[in-house]
Amino acid sequence: MKKRLMLGEEEGNLSKVAESSNPVLGYRLQFLSNNETQTVHKVEVKSVDFHDVIRHLRQGDSVLITPKLQENLTKKQRQNRAPWYFTHV
């Protein structure tokens, strides 16, 4: 059986997220269409428009919201970054 959060519990969980030490730079939203093709629409936003999320949910779509904790690096930035592993012994 799925557990449903009561309003007070949701507020407590949201405050824990707000107190996180990792600053959130935005959010990644993924909308999975509930049709034959099951297309996925990905969006990166600064703040979540819950009216849009509710609209997708009412259409029967699935919605995934994840925090964006770091900027996306370009290929050149990834290559120039120091390696995290040992290069010699």
Secondary structure, 3 states (H helix, E strand, C coil): CCCCCCHHHHHHHHHHHHCCCCCCCEEEEEEECCCCCCCEEEEEECCCCHHHHHHHHHCCCEEEEEEECCCCCCHHHHHHCCCCCCCCC
